[in-house]
Amino acid sequence: MRRREFITLLGGAATWPLSARAQQAVLPVVALVSGRASDDSVVHGAAFRKGLSETSYVESQSGTVQVHWLGGQYNQLPTLLSDLIRQRVAVIAAAGAAAALAAKAATTTIPIVFGVGEDPVKLGLVASLERPVGNATGVNFLNQEIVAKELGLLHELLPRAVRIAVLVNPANASNAETTVRDLLEAARTLGLQIQELRASTNSEIDAAFAILMRQQADVLFIGADAFLDSRRVQVASSALRYGIPTVFSTRESVAVGGFMSYGTDIPDMYRQLGNYAGRILKGARPADLPVVQSTKFPFIINMHTARLLGLEVPSALLAIADEVIE
């Protein structure tokens, strides 16, 4: 082999790894932004990736996934989204209204897949459920219907409970406003009283319980919010200490001592987000993908908590529960 050919081969061998790295660097990036805590990252992250895989997406070959768990720190959203836009990510999957609204405000070009409990049309995320039109589409998990059903189940479980305190996070403004409004509307038909409590920090949760006891509420209803969900152990244990039954929207909160929950199957919602993100990576436009509405709403009762609180649960409700935790 002549010396010049040998040098050329060496040069090609030296260049090949750089070329491979360059190809890897241009793989599309899917960014998952969630207001929830990293405690839930294993289950929800796995569900998101499962949804991606349903579209023949193979991580590290079809693209890469960035996951950002905010733990209810919504003030981080503007900086985070600016960074994602600078990176030119291929898709932003935004779980929760706060993340979805921030993403929508930050970009009109990068596709957005959202998961929200509020009406996405009223939020301004899409023009209609069937024809989203813009750069966003996703999953609606029907908070209004859920709240009314939750209150109805609570009324059947505890027919003597009249004063219902609702704990919401003011930092998640649209969610808090919708939750209180929907509860007030549902409470009127049942003759129940709603007392609003607010908390966006651990100390404010403790302060809310002090107010709760002064107001002598019969039940504490916890709004569906990423920050409050991340503090479910604090809320559930405090409620047990004060002898107050709690109503949550997630199974995880009942598993750590909450009394009951009725709400969206959150892991399935993350799976649906992943599925839509994968379809967009394969060429689908958000405007052509109708907003999906959740269909799974498990009803969970914690009988161990019921016994600690001295509550009797009607056998008819135990029969229709999707899960009874002993």
C-alpha positions as CSV (number, residue, x, y, z in Angstrom):
1,M,0.0,0.0,0.0
2,R,1.4,3.4,-1.0
3,R,2.0,5.9,1.8
4,R,-0.6,8.4,0.5
5,E,-3.4,5.7,0.5
6,F,-2.4,4.7,4.0
7,I,-2.7,8.3,5.2
8,T,-6.1,8.6,3.5
9,L,-7.4,5.5,5.2
10,L,-6.2,6.7,8.6
11,G,-7.9,10.0,8.0
12,G,-11.1,8.3,7.2
13,A,-10.9,6.1,10.3
14,A,-10.3,9.1,12.4
15,T,-13.2,11.0,10.9
16,W,-15.8,8.2,11.2
17,P,-16.5,8.5,14.9
18,L,-17.0,12.2,14.6
19,S,-19.4,11.6,11.7
20,A,-21.3,9.1,13.9
21,R,-21.5,11.5,16.7
22,A,-22.8,14.2,14.4
23,Q,-25.6,11.8,13.2
24,Q,-26.5,11.1,16.8
25,A,-26.6,14.7,17.7
26,V,-29.3,15.5,15.1
27,L,-31.7,12.9,16.4
28,P,-35.0,14.6,17.2
29,V,-35.5,15.4,20.9
30,V,-38.9,14.9,22.6
31,A,-39.1,17.0,25.8
32,L,-41.5,15.9,28.5
33,V,-42.3,18.8,30.9
34,S,-44.4,17.9,34.0
35,G,-45.4,19.8,37.0
36,R,-45.3,16.6,39.0
37,A,-42.5,15.5,41.4
38,S,-39.6,13.3,40.4
39,D,-41.0,10.7,42.9
40,D,-43.5,9.7,40.1
41,S,-40.8,9.8,37.4
42,V,-40.4,6.0,37.2
43,V,-44.0,5.1,36.6
44,H,-45.0,8.1,34.5
45,G,-41.8,8.3,32.5
46,A,-42.2,4.6,31.7
47,A,-45.8,5.2,30.6
48,F,-44.7,8.0,28.4
49,R,-42.0,5.9,26.7
50,K,-44.6,3.0,26.3
51,G,-46.8,5.4,24.3
52,L,-43.8,6.4,22.2
53,S,-43.0,2.7,21.5
54,E,-46.6,2.1,20.3
55,T,-45.6,4.2,17.2
56,S,-42.5,2.1,16.5
57,Y,-40.3,4.7,18.2
58,V,-37.0,3.3,19.5
59,E,-35.1,5.5,21.9
60,S,-31.6,6.4,20.8
61,Q,-32.5,5.3,17.2
62,S,-35.7,7.2,16.5
63,G,-34.8,10.1,18.8
64,T,-34.0,11.0,22.4
65,V,-36.2,11.9,25.4
66,Q,-35.6,14.7,27.8
67,V,-37.7,14.6,31.0
68,H,-38.2,17.6,33.3
69,W,-40.1,17.2,36.6
70,L,-40.9,20.5,38.2
71,G,-42.3,19.3,41.5
72,G,-44.9,22.1,41.4
73,Q,-42.3,24.8,40.9
74,Y,-44.2,26.5,38.1
75,N,-42.0,29.6,38.2
76,Q,-39.3,27.5,36.4
77,L,-41.4,27.1,33.3
78,P,-40.4,30.3,31.4
79,T,-36.7,29.6,31.7
80,L,-37.1,25.9,30.9
81,L,-39.2,26.5,27.8
82,S,-36.8,29.2,26.5
83,D,-34.0,26.7,26.8
84,L,-36.0,23.9,25.0
85,I,-36.8,26.4,22.2
86,R,-33.2,27.3,21.8
87,Q,-32.4,23.6,21.6
88,R,-35.0,23.3,18.8
89,V,-36.6,20.2,20.3
90,A,-38.9,18.3,17.9
91,V,-41.9,18.0,20.3
92,I,-42.9,19.4,23.7
93,A,-45.1,17.2,25.7
94,A,-46.6,19.3,28.5
95,A,-48.4,17.5,31.4
96,G,-50.7,19.9,33.3
97,A,-52.4,23.2,32.4
98,A,-49.6,25.4,33.7
99,A,-47.0,23.6,31.5
100,A,-49.3,23.6,28.5
101,L,-50.1,27.3,28.7
102,A,-46.5,28.2,29.2
103,A,-45.5,26.1,26.1
104,K,-48.3,27.6,24.0
105,A,-47.1,31.1,25.0
106,A,-43.5,30.3,24.2
107,T,-43.8,28.9,20.7
108,T,-46.2,28.8,17.8
109,T,-44.0,26.5,15.7
110,I,-42.8,23.6,17.8
111,P,-45.5,20.9,18.1
112,I,-47.0,20.7,21.6
113,V,-48.8,17.7,23.1
114,F,-50.6,18.6,26.2
115,G,-52.4,16.7,29.0
116,V,-54.9,19.0,30.8
117,G,-57.9,18.6,33.1
118,E,-59.6,21.9,32.1
119,D,-61.4,22.5,28.8
120,P,-58.5,23.1,26.3
121,V,-60.7,25.2,24.1
122,K,-61.5,27.6,27.0
123,L,-57.8,27.6,27.9
124,G,-57.0,28.8,24.4
125,L,-54.9,25.8,23.6
126,V,-56.9,24.6,20.6
127,A,-59.7,26.0,18.4
128,S,-61.8,22.8,18.9
129,L,-61.4,19.3,20.2
130,E,-62.0,17.8,16.7
131,R,-59.9,20.3,14.8
132,P,-57.1,21.8,17.0
133,V,-55.9,24.0,14.1
134,G,-52.6,25.3,15.6
135,N,-49.4,23.7,16.9
136,A,-51.0,22.0,19.9
137,T,-53.1,18.9,20.6
138,G,-53.3,16.3,23.3
139,V,-55.4,14.8,26.1
140,N,-58.2,16.2,28.1
141,F,-59.0,14.4,31.3
142,L,-62.3,16.1,32.1
143,N,-61.8,17.7,35.5
144,Q,-65.2,19.2,35.6
145,E,-67.0,15.9,35.2
146,I,-64.5,14.3,37.6
147,V,-65.1,16.9,40.4
148,A,-68.9,16.5,40.2
149,K,-68.6,12.7,40.3
150,E,-66.1,12.9,43.2
151,L,-68.4,15.0,45.2
152,G,-71.3,12.7,44.5
153,L,-69.4,9.7,45.6
154,L,-68.2,11.5,48.8
155,H,-71.8,12.4,49.6
156,E,-72.8,8.8,49.3
157,L,-69.9,7.7,51.4
158,L,-70.4,10.4,54.1
159,P,-74.0,11.6,53.8
160,R,-73.7,13.6,57.1
161,A,-70.7,15.6,55.9
162,V,-71.9,19.1,54.9
163,R,-68.9,21.4,55.3
164,I,-66.3,20.5,52.5
165,A,-63.0,22.3,52.6
166,V,-61.1,22.4,49.3
167,L,-57.4,22.8,49.2
168,V,-56.0,24.3,45.9
169,N,-52.6,25.7,44.8
170,P,-52.9,29.4,43.8
171,A,-49.6,29.1,41.9
172,N,-51.5,26.9,39.5
173,A,-54.1,29.6,38.9
174,S,-56.3,28.2,36.1
175,N,-56.5,24.8,37.8
176,A,-57.4,26.3,41.2
177,E,-60.1,28.6,39.8
178,T,-61.7,25.8,37.8
179,T,-61.6,23.3,40.7
180,V,-63.3,25.7,43.1
181,R,-65.9,26.8,40.5
182,D,-66.8,23.2,39.6
183,L,-67.1,22.2,43.2
184,L,-69.3,25.2,44.0
185,E,-71.6,24.2,41.1
186,A,-71.7,20.6,42.1
187,A,-72.2,21.4,45.8
188,R,-75.4,23.5,45.1
189,T,-77.3,20.5,43.9
190,L,-76.3,18.4,46.9
191,G,-76.8,21.1,49.6
192,L,-73.1,21.2,50.6
193,Q,-71.0,24.1,51.7
194,I,-67.6,24.7,50.1
195,Q,-64.7,26.5,52.0
196,E,-61.6,27.4,50.0
197,L,-58.1,26.9,51.3
198,R,-54.9,27.8,49.5
199,A,-51.4,26.5,49.7
200,S,-48.3,26.6,47.5
201,T,-45.6,25.7,50.1
202,N,-45.2,23.2,52.9
203,S,-45.8,25.8,55.6
204,E,-48.9,27.0,53.9
205,I,-50.3,23.4,53.9
206,D,-49.7,23.4,57.7
207,A,-51.4,26.8,58.0
208,A,-54.4,25.5,55.9
209,F,-54.9,22.6,58.4
210,A,-55.0,25.1,61.3
211,I,-57.7,27.1,59.4
212,L,-59.5,23.8,58.6
213,M,-59.8,22.9,62.3
214,R,-61.1,26.4,63.2
215,Q,-63.7,26.2,60.5
216,Q,-64.7,22.7,61.7
217,A,-64.8,21.2,58.2
218,D,-66.2,17.7,57.8
219,V,-64.0,16.7,54.8
220,L,-60.9,17.9,53.0
221,F,-61.1,17.8,49.2
222,I,-57.6,18.2,47.6
223,G,-57.6,19.8,44.2
224,A,-55.8,17.9,41.4
225,D,-52.4,19.7,41.3
226,A,-48.9,18.6,40.8
227,F,-47.5,20.4,43.9
228,L,-50.2,19.2,46.2
229,D,-49.9,15.7,44.8
230,S,-46.1,15.8,45.5
231,R,-47.0,16.6,49.1
232,R,-49.6,13.8,49.4
233,V,-47.8,12.2,52.4
234,Q,-47.8,15.5,54.3
235,V,-51.5,16.1,53.5
236,A,-52.7,12.6,54.2
237,S,-50.8,12.2,57.5
238,S,-51.9,15.6,58.7
239,A,-55.5,14.8,57.9
240,L,-55.3,11.5,59.8
241,R,-53.7,13.3,62.8
242,Y,-56.6,15.8,62.8
243,G,-59.2,13.1,62.1
244,I,-60.4,14.5,58.8
245,P,-61.4,12.3,55.8
246,T,-59.6,13.3,52.6
247,V,-60.7,13.1,48.9
248,F,-57.9,13.0,46.4
249,S,-57.8,12.5,42.6
250,T,-55.0,9.9,42.4
251,R,-54.5,6.4,43.7
252,E,-51.0,7.2,44.9
253,S,-52.5,9.6,47.5
254,V,-55.0,7.0,48.8
255,A,-52.2,4.4,49.1
256,V,-50.3,6.7,51.5
257,G,-53.4,7.3,53.8
258,G,-56.0,9.2,51.9
259,F,-59.6,8.1,52.4
260,M,-60.8,8.0,48.8
261,S,-60.0,9.0,45.2
262,Y,-61.8,9.3,41.9
263,G,-59.8,10.6,39.0
264,T,-57.9,10.1,35.8
265,D,-55.7,7.2,35.3
266,I,-52.6,9.4,35.3
267,P,-50.1,6.8,33.9
268,D,-52.5,6.1,31.0
269,M,-52.6,9.9,30.3
270,Y,-48.8,9.9,30.1
271,R,-49.0,6.9,27.7
272,Q,-51.4,8.8,25.5
273,L,-49.0,11.8,25.5
274,G,-46.2,9.6,24.4
275,N,-48.3,8.1,21.6
276,Y,-49.2,11.5,20.2
277,A,-45.6,12.7,20.4
278,G,-44.5,9.6,18.5
279,R,-47.1,10.1,15.8
280,I,-45.9,13.7,15.4
281,L,-42.3,12.5,15.1
282,K,-43.5,10.2,12.2
283,G,-45.0,13.2,10.4
284,A,-48.5,13.8,11.8
285,R,-49.4,17.5,12.3
286,P,-51.0,18.5,15.7
287,A,-53.7,20.3,13.7
288,D,-54.8,16.9,12.2
289,L,-54.9,15.0,15.6
290,P,-58.1,15.5,17.5
291,V,-57.9,16.0,21.3
292,V,-58.3,12.7,23.0
293,Q,-60.6,12.5,26.1
294,S,-59.6,10.1,28.9
295,T,-61.9,7.1,29.5
296,K,-60.3,5.6,32.7
297,F,-61.3,7.0,36.1
298,P,-60.6,4.5,38.9
299,F,-62.5,4.8,42.2
300,I,-60.3,3.8,45.2
301,I,-61.2,3.5,48.9
302,N,-58.7,3.0,51.7
303,M,-60.5,0.9,54.3
304,H,-57.6,1.0,56.7
305,T,-57.9,4.8,56.8
306,A,-61.7,4.4,57.1
307,R,-61.3,2.3,60.2
308,L,-58.8,4.7,61.8
309,L,-61.3,7.5,61.3
310,G,-64.2,5.4,62.5
311,L,-66.0,5.6,59.2
312,E,-68.5,3.1,57.9
313,V,-68.4,2.5,54.2
314,P,-71.6,1.3,52.6
315,S,-71.2,-2.2,51.0
316,A,-72.8,-0.9,47.8
317,L,-69.9,1.5,47.3
318,L,-67.3,-1.1,48.2
319,A,-68.9,-3.2,45.5
320,I,-68.4,-0.6,42.7
321,A,-64.9,0.5,43.8
322,D,-62.1,-0.3,41.4
323,E,-59.8,-1.0,44.3
324,V,-60.2,-1.3,48.0
325,I,-56.9,-0.8,50.0
326,E,-56.8,-2.8,53.2
